[in-house]
Amino acid sequence: MNVDGESPRTFTVAGDTSYDHQLAALLDALRSGAPLSTPGEDIVANAEAIEATAVAAAIAAPAE
C-alpha cells in the first residue's frame, strides 16, 4: 500500500500464519468432534467481507 507517496512497508511477525492456526483448529475439531470456536456462518461472512473489500479496492485503484 502506498500512502502519501511513501514507499510501501513490509512487516514480518515471527511464528505461524493465521492460516496455519485456523487449519490447526479445524483439524483439532475434526479429530476430536469439538465445535469450532468460530461458527460456520461467521467464517462465511468473513470470507464474503474480505472478497468485497478486495473487489472494492480493485475498482477504486487508479490505473497505472
Beta strands, then each sheet from edge to edge (+ up, - down):
end
